[in-house]
């Protein structure tokens, strides 16, 4: 999960955004087929949050949490270890100015 400052991204020039997107394309090409899925997410102002409380559905506009860094995109990798995932994540352009969170997918016991 790729976190960054959405306001800084939106304030950046078109040239600066194009440079970053070129870096993301280069990262994707360098990942040697280990990326299974990935996407840039819409801005948080377009988010909808859904909660169910006491059997009642509550739908609100906006993100779940107000923070300086927002979830802006994600990748799903196929790697052998957390270390390999962290090494691959370090190459994501957003890691240089935001944060990249790496988590393993939950695997059900095969028993």
N, CA, C and O atoms as CSV, one atom per row, in Angstrom:
chain,resi,resn,atom,element,x,y,z
A,1,UNK,N,N,0.850,-1.155,0.000
A,1,UNK,CA,C,0.000,0.000,0.000
A,1,UNK,C,C,0.901,1.223,0.000
A,1,UNK,O,O,1.845,1.318,0.784
A,2,UNK,N,N,0.600,2.143,-0.877
A,2,UNK,CA,C,1.462,3.298,-1.091
A,2,UNK,C,C,0.774,4.535,-0.519
A,2,UNK,O,O,-0.325,4.903,-0.933
A,3,UNK,N,N,1.448,5.166,0.441
A,3,UNK,CA,C,0.907,6.347,1.102
A,3,UNK,C,C,1.716,7.567,0.715
A,3,UNK,O,O,2.941,7.506,0.610
A,4,UNK,N,N,1.025,8.676,0.503
A,4,UNK,CA,C,1.710,9.915,0.176
A,4,UNK,C,C,0.846,11.107,0.523
A,4,UNK,O,O,-0.307,10.956,0.926
A,5,UNK,N,N,1.405,12.285,0.366
A,5,UNK,CA,C,0.705,13.531,0.650
A,5,UNK,C,C,-0.091,13.922,-0.595
A,5,UNK,O,O,0.460,14.421,-1.576
A,6,UNK,N,N,-1.378,13.687,-0.528
A,6,UNK,CA,C,-2.261,13.937,-1.671
A,6,UNK,C,C,-2.229,15.402,-2.106
A,6,UNK,O,O,-2.241,15.691,-3.302
A,7,UNK,N,N,-2.189,16.325,-1.150
A,7,UNK,CA,C,-2.181,17.753,-1.481
A,7,UNK,C,C,-0.918,18.123,-2.263
A,7,UNK,O,O,-0.978,18.914,-3.203
A,8,UNK,N,N,0.221,17.552,-1.876
A,8,UNK,CA,C,1.467,17.826,-2.605
A,8,UNK,C,C,1.395,17.291,-4.028
A,8,UNK,O,O,1.850,17.942,-4.969
A,9,UNK,N,N,0.817,16.096,-4.179
A,9,UNK,CA,C,0.677,15.499,-5.513
A,9,UNK,C,C,-0.204,16.378,-6.395
A,9,UNK,O,O,0.130,16.635,-7.552
A,10,UNK,N,N,-1.328,16.837,-5.849
A,10,UNK,CA,C,-2.246,17.653,-6.635
A,10,UNK,C,C,-1.663,19.024,-6.956
A,10,UNK,O,O,-2.005,19.619,-7.978
A,11,UNK,N,N,-0.779,19.534,-6.084
A,11,UNK,CA,C,-0.159,20.840,-6.312
A,11,UNK,C,C,1.030,20.768,-7.270
A,11,UNK,O,O,1.481,21.796,-7.775
A,12,UNK,N,N,1.533,19.576,-7.519
A,12,UNK,CA,C,2.702,19.408,-8.391
A,12,UNK,C,C,2.351,19.786,-9.830
A,12,UNK,O,O,1.205,19.664,-10.261
A,13,UNK,N,N,3.347,20.238,-10.544
A,13,UNK,CA,C,3.143,20.586,-11.953
A,13,UNK,C,C,2.867,19.321,-12.765
A,13,UNK,O,O,3.179,18.210,-12.337
A,14,UNK,N,N,2.284,19.511,-13.928
A,14,UNK,CA,C,2.029,18.371,-14.813
A,14,UNK,C,C,3.338,17.680,-15.181
A,14,UNK,O,O,3.395,16.454,-15.272
A,15,UNK,N,N,4.383,18.468,-15.390
A,15,UNK,CA,C,5.690,17.901,-15.723
A,15,UNK,C,C,6.211,17.023,-14.576
A,15,UNK,O,O,6.733,15.934,-14.815
A,16,UNK,N,N,6.069,17.494,-13.348
A,16,UNK,CA,C,6.530,16.717,-12.190
A,16,UNK,C,C,5.721,15.431,-12.046
A,16,UNK,O,O,6.286,14.373,-11.771
A,17,UNK,N,N,4.403,15.513,-12.229
A,17,UNK,CA,C,3.560,14.302,-12.140
A,17,UNK,C,C,3.917,13.317,-13.249
A,17,UNK,O,O,3.966,12.110,-13.010
A,18,UNK,N,N,4.167,13.820,-14.460
A,18,UNK,CA,C,4.563,12.937,-15.566
A,18,UNK,C,C,5.883,12.239,-15.270
A,18,UNK,O,O,6.053,11.066,-15.602
A,19,UNK,N,N,6.815,12.949,-14.650
A,19,UNK,CA,C,8.101,12.350,-14.281
A,19,UNK,C,C,7.893,11.200,-13.304
A,19,UNK,O,O,8.482,10.130,-13.460
A,20,UNK,N,N,7.058,11.422,-12.303
A,20,UNK,CA,C,6.785,10.368,-11.314
A,20,UNK,C,C,6.099,9.181,-11.981
A,20,UNK,O,O,6.446,8.035,-11.698
A,21,UNK,N,N,5.139,9.432,-12.853
A,21,UNK,CA,C,4.444,8.329,-13.518
A,21,UNK,C,C,5.410,7.538,-14.403
A,21,UNK,O,O,5.274,6.320,-14.527
A,22,UNK,N,N,6.367,8.207,-15.008
A,22,UNK,CA,C,7.404,7.512,-15.780
A,22,UNK,C,C,8.223,6.617,-14.859
A,22,UNK,O,O,8.581,5.500,-15.233
A,23,UNK,N,N,8.519,7.101,-13.662
A,23,UNK,CA,C,9.251,6.290,-12.683
A,23,UNK,C,C,8.436,5.055,-12.282
A,23,UNK,O,O,8.998,3.972,-12.119
A,24,UNK,N,N,7.122,5.212,-12.123
A,24,UNK,CA,C,6.273,4.063,-11.778
A,24,UNK,C,C,6.259,3.031,-12.906
A,24,UNK,O,O,6.312,1.829,-12.647
A,25,UNK,N,N,6.189,3.490,-14.141
A,25,UNK,CA,C,6.224,2.547,-15.268
A,25,UNK,C,C,7.549,1.793,-15.294
A,25,UNK,O,O,7.574,0.586,-15.533
A,26,UNK,N,N,8.645,2.501,-15.049
A,26,UNK,CA,C,9.962,1.850,-15.016
A,26,UNK,C,C,10.032,0.840,-13.873
A,26,UNK,O,O,10.603,-0.239,-14.032
A,27,UNK,N,N,9.456,1.183,-12.728
A,27,UNK,CA,C,9.424,0.237,-11.612
A,27,UNK,C,C,8.668,-1.025,-12.020
A,27,UNK,O,O,9.135,-2.137,-11.773
A,28,UNK,N,N,7.507,-0.856,-12.639
A,28,UNK,CA,C,6.716,-2.006,-13.067
A,28,UNK,C,C,7.481,-2.912,-14.018
A,28,UNK,O,O,7.400,-4.136,-13.920
A,29,UNK,N,N,8.220,-2.311,-14.931
A,29,UNK,CA,C,9.008,-3.097,-15.887
A,29,UNK,C,C,10.172,-3.813,-15.213
A,29,UNK,O,O,10.599,-4.872,-15.673
A,30,UNK,N,N,10.687,-3.243,-14.125
A,30,UNK,CA,C,11.843,-3.835,-13.447
A,30,UNK,C,C,11.459,-4.912,-12.434
A,30,UNK,O,O,12.337,-5.563,-11.868
A,31,UNK,N,N,10.176,-5.106,-12.200
A,31,UNK,CA,C,9.725,-6.026,-11.147
A,31,UNK,C,C,9.758,-7.491,-11.570
A,31,UNK,O,O,9.390,-8.364,-10.784
A,32,UNK,N,N,10.183,-7.768,-12.774
A,32,UNK,CA,C,10.373,-9.147,-13.249
A,32,UNK,C,C,9.143,-10.036,-13.076
A,32,UNK,O,O,9.261,-11.190,-12.665
A,33,UNK,N,N,7.967,-9.497,-13.388
A,33,UNK,CA,C,6.752,-10.304,-13.340
A,33,UNK,C,C,6.229,-10.593,-11.948
A,33,UNK,O,O,5.295,-11.381,-11.801
A,34,UNK,N,N,6.805,-9.976,-10.913
A,34,UNK,CA,C,6.357,-10.249,-9.543
A,34,UNK,C,C,5.154,-9.415,-9.135
A,34,UNK,O,O,4.603,-9.625,-8.054
A,35,UNK,N,N,4.730,-8.470,-9.977
A,35,UNK,CA,C,3.536,-7.676,-9.685
A,35,UNK,C,C,2.332,-8.407,-10.255
A,35,UNK,O,O,2.249,-8.630,-11.463
A,36,UNK,N,N,1.398,-8.780,-9.387
A,36,UNK,CA,C,0.177,-9.453,-9.829
A,36,UNK,C,C,-0.924,-8.456,-10.152
A,36,UNK,O,O,-1.747,-8.693,-11.036
A,37,UNK,N,N,-0.935,-7.337,-9.432
A,37,UNK,CA,C,-1.990,-6.332,-9.591
A,37,UNK,C,C,-1.474,-5.023,-9.032
A,37,UNK,O,O,-0.563,-5.012,-8.203
A,38,UNK,N,N,-2.046,-3.931,-9.476
A,38,UNK,CA,C,-1.694,-2.625,-8.942
A,38,UNK,C,C,-2.616,-1.577,-9.511
A,38,UNK,O,O,-3.156,-1.741,-10.605
A,39,UNK,N,N,-2.798,-0.487,-8.763
A,39,UNK,CA,C,-3.652,0.591,-9.244
A,39,UNK,C,C,-3.386,1.863,-8.454
A,39,UNK,O,O,-3.045,1.824,-7.272
A,40,UNK,N,N,-3.549,2.983,-9.132
A,40,UNK,CA,C,-3.593,4.276,-8.463
A,40,UNK,C,C,-5.040,4.469,-8.028
A,40,UNK,O,O,-5.958,4.182,-8.796
A,41,UNK,N,N,-5.255,4.950,-6.814
A,41,UNK,CA,C,-6.606,5.146,-6.305
A,41,UNK,C,C,-7.070,6.579,-6.533
A,41,UNK,O,O,-6.258,7.498,-6.637
A,42,UNK,N,N,-8.384,6.757,-6.608
A,42,UNK,CA,C,-8.965,8.095,-6.730
A,42,UNK,C,C,-8.648,8.891,-5.464
A,42,UNK,O,O,-8.359,8.298,-4.425
A,43,UNK,N,N,-8.696,10.215,-5.533
A,43,UNK,CA,C,-8.407,11.037,-4.354
A,43,UNK,C,C,-9.367,10.739,-3.198
A,43,UNK,O,O,-10.481,10.256,-3.401
A,44,UNK,N,N,-8.907,11.039,-1.989
A,44,UNK,CA,C,-9.737,10.751,-0.808
A,44,UNK,C,C,-11.046,11.526,-0.825
A,44,UNK,O,O,-12.027,11.071,-0.237
A,45,UNK,N,N,-11.091,12.675,-1.476
A,45,UNK,CA,C,-12.352,13.428,-1.528
A,45,UNK,C,C,-13.432,12.648,-2.281
A,45,UNK,O,O,-14.618,12.949,-2.148
A,46,UNK,N,N,-13.028,11.649,-3.069
A,46,UNK,CA,C,-13.988,10.815,-3.794
A,46,UNK,C,C,-14.347,9.550,-3.017
A,46,UNK,O,O,-15.127,8.725,-3.493
A,47,UNK,N,N,-13.774,9.401,-1.817
A,47,UNK,CA,C,-14.009,8.187,-1.023
A,47,UNK,C,C,-15.385,8.200,-0.368
A,47,UNK,O,O,-15.961,9.258,-0.113
A,48,UNK,N,N,-15.885,7.027,-0.109
A,48,UNK,CA,C,-17.096,6.821,0.673
A,48,UNK,C,C,-16.755,5.813,1.753
A,48,UNK,O,O,-16.142,4.781,1.479
A,49,UNK,N,N,-17.151,6.112,2.977
A,49,UNK,CA,C,-16.895,5.210,4.095
A,49,UNK,C,C,-18.214,4.599,4.540
A,49,UNK,O,O,-19.208,5.303,4.716
A,50,UNK,N,N,-18.215,3.279,4.720
A,50,UNK,CA,C,-19.422,2.554,5.122
A,50,UNK,C,C,-19.169,1.901,6.472
A,50,UNK,O,O,-18.159,1.226,6.671
A,51,UNK,N,N,-20.093,2.108,7.389
A,51,UNK,CA,C,-20.048,1.470,8.707
A,51,UNK,C,C,-21.420,0.876,8.984
A,51,UNK,O,O,-22.434,1.396,8.519
A,52,UNK,N,N,-21.450,-0.197,9.730
A,52,UNK,CA,C,-22.716,-0.761,10.201
A,52,UNK,C,C,-22.667,-0.722,11.720
A,52,UNK,O,O,-21.776,-1.314,12.330
A,53,UNK,N,N,-23.618,-0.028,12.330
A,53,UNK,CA,C,-23.709,0.099,13.783
A,53,UNK,C,C,-25.124,-0.254,14.215
A,53,UNK,O,O,-26.102,0.316,13.733
A,54,UNK,N,N,-25.206,-1.198,15.126
A,54,UNK,CA,C,-26.510,-1.641,15.635
A,54,UNK,C,C,-27.460,-2.014,14.502
A,54,UNK,O,O,-28.653,-1.712,14.552
A,55,UNK,N,N,-26.920,-2.671,13.487
A,55,UNK,CA,C,-27.724,-3.132,12.368
A,55,UNK,C,C,-28.076,-2.058,11.356
A,55,UNK,O,O,-28.782,-2.339,10.388
A,56,UNK,N,N,-27.609,-0.848,11.551
A,56,UNK,CA,C,-27.922,0.259,10.648
A,56,UNK,C,C,-26.681,0.627,9.832
A,56,UNK,O,O,-25.595,0.801,10.384
A,57,UNK,N,N,-26.856,0.744,8.514
A,57,UNK,CA,C,-25.761,1.116,7.624
A,57,UNK,C,C,-25.625,2.633,7.590
A,57,UNK,O,O,-26.594,3.356,7.360
A,58,UNK,N,N,-24.399,3.098,7.825
A,58,UNK,CA,C,-24.106,4.525,7.807
A,58,UNK,C,C,-23.088,4.764,6.694
A,58,UNK,O,O,-21.992,4.205,6.715
A,59,UNK,N,N,-23.457,5.590,5.733
A,59,UNK,CA,C,-22.589,5.905,4.599
A,59,UNK,C,C,-22.217,7.381,4.699
A,59,UNK,O,O,-23.090,8.247,4.764
A,60,UNK,N,N,-20.909,7.662,4.709
A,60,UNK,CA,C,-20.448,9.045,4.783
A,60,UNK,C,C,-19.457,9.322,3.663
A,60,UNK,O,O,-18.752,8.426,3.198
A,61,UNK,N,N,-19.419,10.572,3.242
A,61,UNK,CA,C,-18.445,10.994,2.241
A,61,UNK,C,C,-17.092,11.160,2.907
A,61,UNK,O,O,-17.000,11.560,4.067
A,62,UNK,N,N,-16.057,10.851,2.167
A,62,UNK,CA,C,-14.714,11.073,2.665
A,62,UNK,C,C,-14.050,9.821,3.179
A,62,UNK,O,O,-14.674,8.767,3.295
A,63,UNK,N,N,-12.766,9.951,3.488
A,63,UNK,CA,C,-11.978,8.799,3.924
A,63,UNK,C,C,-12.302,8.388,5.351
A,63,UNK,O,O,-12.929,9.134,6.103
A,64,UNK,N,N,-11.868,7.200,5.704
A,64,UNK,CA,C,-12.054,6.662,7.050
A,64,UNK,C,C,-11.330,7.515,8.075
A,64,UNK,O,O,-11.879,7.798,9.140
A,65,UNK,N,N,-10.115,7.927,7.774
A,65,UNK,CA,C,-9.307,8.700,8.722
A,65,UNK,C,C,-8.704,9.908,8.022
A,65,UNK,O,O,-8.329,9.843,6.851
A,66,UNK,N,N,-8.617,10.999,8.751
A,66,UNK,CA,C,-7.961,12.204,8.245
A,66,UNK,C,C,-6.505,12.151,8.692
A,66,UNK,O,O,-6.215,12.248,9.885
A,67,UNK,N,N,-5.596,11.998,7.746
A,67,UNK,CA,C,-4.174,11.926,8.064
A,67,UNK,C,C,-3.384,12.750,7.055
A,67,UNK,O,O,-3.912,13.135,6.012
A,68,UNK,N,N,-2.121,13.021,7.365
A,68,UNK,CA,C,-1.267,13.772,6.438
A,68,UNK,C,C,-0.976,12.957,5.186
A,68,UNK,O,O,-0.956,13.494,4.079
A,69,UNK,N,N,-0.750,11.661,5.363
A,69,UNK,CA,C,-0.475,10.796,4.217
A,69,UNK,C,C,-1.686,9.911,3.955
A,69,UNK,O,O,-2.234,9.301,4.873
A,70,UNK,N,N,-2.095,9.849,2.698
A,70,UNK,CA,C,-3.267,9.081,2.314
A,70,UNK,C,C,-2.856,7.880,1.469
A,70,UNK,O,O,-1.822,7.886,0.801
A,71,UNK,N,N,-3.700,6.851,1.519
A,71,UNK,CA,C,-3.501,5.684,0.668
A,71,UNK,C,C,-3.792,6.110,-0.767
A,71,UNK,O,O,-4.920,6.473,-1.101
A,72,UNK,N,N,-2.768,6.064,-1.607
A,72,UNK,CA,C,-2.916,6.547,-2.975
A,72,UNK,C,C,-2.855,5.470,-4.031
A,72,UNK,O,O,-3.195,5.708,-5.190
A,73,UNK,N,N,-2.417,4.270,-3.633
A,73,UNK,CA,C,-2.326,3.190,-4.597
A,73,UNK,C,C,-1.834,1.928,-3.925
A,73,UNK,O,O,-1.524,1.913,-2.733
A,74,UNK,N,N,-1.770,0.876,-4.709
A,74,UNK,CA,C,-1.331,-0.398,-4.143
A,74,UNK,C,C,-0.740,-1.277,-5.232
A,74,UNK,O,O,-0.985,-1.087,-6.423
A,75,UNK,N,N,0.038,-2.235,-4.787
A,75,UNK,CA,C,0.514,-3.329,-5.624
A,75,UNK,C,C,0.272,-4.621,-4.860
A,75,UNK,O,O,0.295,-4.645,-3.629
A,76,UNK,N,N,0.044,-5.685,-5.600
A,76,UNK,CA,C,0.042,-7.032,-5.039
A,76,UNK,C,C,1.222,-7.741,-5.682
A,76,UNK,O,O,1.277,-7.897,-6.902
A,77,UNK,N,N,2.167,-8.169,-4.849
A,77,UNK,CA,C,3.366,-8.864,-5.320
A,77,UNK,C,C,3.247,-10.348,-5.052
A,77,UNK,O,O,2.533,-10.770,-4.142
A,78,UNK,N,N,3.941,-11.130,-5.839
A,78,UNK,CA,C,4.151,-12.541,-5.527
A,78,UNK,C,C,5.635,-12.697,-5.243
A,78,UNK,O,O,6.464,-12.659,-6.152
A,79,UNK,N,N,5.958,-12.874,-3.961
A,79,UNK,CA,C,7.348,-12.992,-3.523
A,79,UNK,C,C,7.466,-14.154,-2.546
A,79,UNK,O,O,6.466,-14.649,-2.025
A,80,UNK,N,N,8.691,-14.576,-2.309
A,80,UNK,CA,C,8.951,-15.728,-1.438
A,80,UNK,C,C,9.026,-15.370,0.039
A,80,UNK,O,O,8.844,-16.238,0.892
A,81,UNK,N,N,9.292,-14.096,0.356
A,81,UNK,CA,C,9.475,-13.723,1.757
A,81,UNK,C,C,9.137,-12.252,1.965
A,81,UNK,O,O,9.053,-11.472,1.016
A,82,UNK,N,N,8.946,-11.894,3.233
A,82,UNK,CA,C,8.723,-10.495,3.573
A,82,UNK,C,C,9.938,-9.654,3.188
A,82,UNK,O,O,9.789,-8.523,2.727
A,83,UNK,N,N,11.127,-10.198,3.375
A,83,UNK,CA,C,12.341,-9.475,2.989
A,83,UNK,C,C,12.354,-9.165,1.496
A,83,UNK,O,O,12.715,-8.059,1.093
A,84,UNK,N,N,11.962,-10.134,0.677
A,84,UNK,CA,C,11.906,-9.900,-0.769
A,84,UNK,C,C,10.844,-8.854,-1.089
A,84,UNK,O,O,11.050,-8.003,-1.954
A,85,UNK,N,N,9.711,-8.915,-0.395
A,85,UNK,CA,C,8.663,-7.917,-0.599
A,85,UNK,C,C,9.121,-6.523,-0.215
A,85,UNK,O,O,8.833,-5.555,-0.919
A,86,UNK,N,N,9.838,-6.414,0.907
A,86,UNK,CA,C,10.350,-5.114,1.347
A,86,UNK,C,C,11.389,-4.576,0.368
A,86,UNK,O,O,11.423,-3.379,0.083
A,87,UNK,N,N,12.225,-5.458,-0.139
A,87,UNK,CA,C,13.234,-5.045,-1.121
A,87,UNK,C,C,12.561,-4.527,-2.391
A,87,UNK,O,O,12.971,-3.506,-2.942
A,88,UNK,N,N,11.537,-5.227,-2.850
A,88,UNK,CA,C,10.810,-4.794,-4.041
A,88,UNK,C,C,10.089,-3.475,-3.762
A,88,UNK,O,O,10.106,-2.571,-4.597
A,89,UNK,N,N,9.454,-3.361,-2.590
A,89,UNK,CA,C,8.722,-2.148,-2.225
A,89,UNK,C,C,9.631,-0.928,-2.150
A,89,UNK,O,O,9.191,0.189,-2.423
A,90,UNK,N,N,10.887,-1.129,-1.785
A,90,UNK,CA,C,11.832,-0.010,-1.713
A,90,UNK,C,C,12.050,0.635,-3.077
A,90,UNK,O,O,12.487,1.784,-3.151
A,91,UNK,N,N,11.756,-0.079,-4.145
A,91,UNK,CA,C,11.900,0.468,-5.489
A,91,UNK,C,C,10.690,1.240,-5.974
A,91,UNK,O,O,10.740,1.855,-7.039
A,92,UNK,N,N,9.601,1.220,-5.213
A,92,UNK,CA,C,8.403,1.975,-5.595
A,92,UNK,C,C,8.713,3.464,-5.436
A,92,UNK,O,O,9.182,3.874,-4.374
A,93,UNK,N,N,8.467,4.283,-6.457
A,93,UNK,CA,C,8.803,5.701,-6.363
A,93,UNK,C,C,8.215,6.399,-5.133
A,93,UNK,O,O,8.858,7.287,-4.573
A,94,UNK,N,N,7.029,6.023,-4.708
A,94,UNK,CA,C,6.405,6.649,-3.542
A,94,UNK,C,C,7.164,6.443,-2.251
A,94,UNK,O,O,6.972,7.201,-1.300
A,95,UNK,N,N,8.021,5.440,-2.190
A,95,UNK,CA,C,8.808,5.195,-0.979
A,95,UNK,C,C,9.805,6.321,-0.729
A,95,UNK,O,O,10.235,6.521,0.407
A,96,UNK,N,N,10.175,7.053,-1.767
A,96,UNK,CA,C,11.163,8.124,-1.639
A,96,UNK,C,C,10.590,9.387,-1.003
A,96,UNK,O,O,11.349,10.218,-0.503
A,97,UNK,N,N,9.262,9.550,-1.011
A,97,UNK,CA,C,8.675,10.775,-0.452
A,97,UNK,C,C,7.463,10.511,0.425
A,97,UNK,O,O,6.936,11.440,1.038
A,98,UNK,N,N,7.016,9.280,0.496
A,98,UNK,CA,C,5.898,8.899,1.354
A,98,UNK,C,C,6.268,7.650,2.112
A,98,UNK,O,O,7.342,7.573,2.709
A,99,UNK,N,N,5.391,6.675,2.093
A,99,UNK,CA,C,5.654,5.405,2.771
A,99,UNK,C,C,4.996,4.281,1.990
A,99,UNK,O,O,3.961,4.472,1.352
A,100,UNK,N,N,5.604,3.117,2.050
A,100,UNK,CA,C,5.029,1.923,1.440
A,100,UNK,C,C,4.885,0.885,2.543
A,100,UNK,O,O,5.865,0.504,3.183
A,101,UNK,N,N,3.671,0.437,2.757
A,101,UNK,CA,C,3.386,-0.585,3.770
A,101,UNK,C,C,3.341,-1.942,3.086
A,101,UNK,O,O,2.673,-2.106,2.065
A,102,UNK,N,N,4.046,-2.911,3.646
A,102,UNK,CA,C,4.102,-4.257,3.081
A,102,UNK,C,C,3.428,-5.209,4.057
A,102,UNK,O,O,3.766,-5.233,5.241
A,103,UNK,N,N,2.483,-5.987,3.568
A,103,UNK,CA,C,1.801,-6.996,4.384
A,103,UNK,C,C,1.671,-8.274,3.575
A,103,UNK,O,O,1.501,-8.247,2.356
A,104,UNK,N,N,1.753,-9.382,4.275
A,104,UNK,CA,C,1.483,-10.669,3.635
A,104,UNK,C,C,-0.029,-10.860,3.556
A,104,UNK,O,O,-0.772,-10.371,4.407
A,105,UNK,N,N,-0.468,-11.568,2.538
A,105,UNK,CA,C,-1.878,-11.940,2.451
A,105,UNK,C,C,-2.134,-13.068,3.442
A,105,UNK,O,O,-1.298,-13.954,3.620
A,106,UNK,N,N,-3.279,-13.026,4.076
A,106,UNK,CA,C,-3.642,-14.079,5.019
A,106,UNK,C,C,-3.888,-15.367,4.247
A,106,UNK,O,O,-4.633,-15.393,3.268
A,107,UNK,N,N,-3.255,-16.419,4.702
A,107,UNK,CA,C,-3.446,-17.720,4.070
A,107,UNK,C,C,-4.170,-18.630,5.045
A,107,UNK,O,O,-3.754,-18.778,6.194
A,108,UNK,N,N,-5.253,-19.239,4.583
A,108,UNK,CA,C,-5.984,-20.176,5.430
A,108,UNK,C,C,-5.193,-21.461,5.566
A,108,UNK,O,O,-4.497,-21.882,4.642
A,109,UNK,N,N,-5.309,-22.077,6.728
A,109,UNK,CA,C,-4.658,-23.371,6.931
A,109,UNK,C,C,-5.230,-24.375,5.953
A,109,UNK,O,O,-6.436,-24.396,5.706
A,110,UNK,N,N,-4.370,-25.203,5.398
A,110,UNK,CA,C,-4.813,-26.184,4.404
A,110,UNK,C,C,-5.247,-27.489,5.044
A,110,UNK,O,O,-5.530,-28.461,4.343
A,111,UNK,N,N,-5.303,-27.523,6.377
A,111,UNK,CA,C,-5.691,-28.757,7.070
A,111,UNK,C,C,-7.169,-28.995,7.013
A,111,UNK,O,O,-7.655,-29.991,7.548
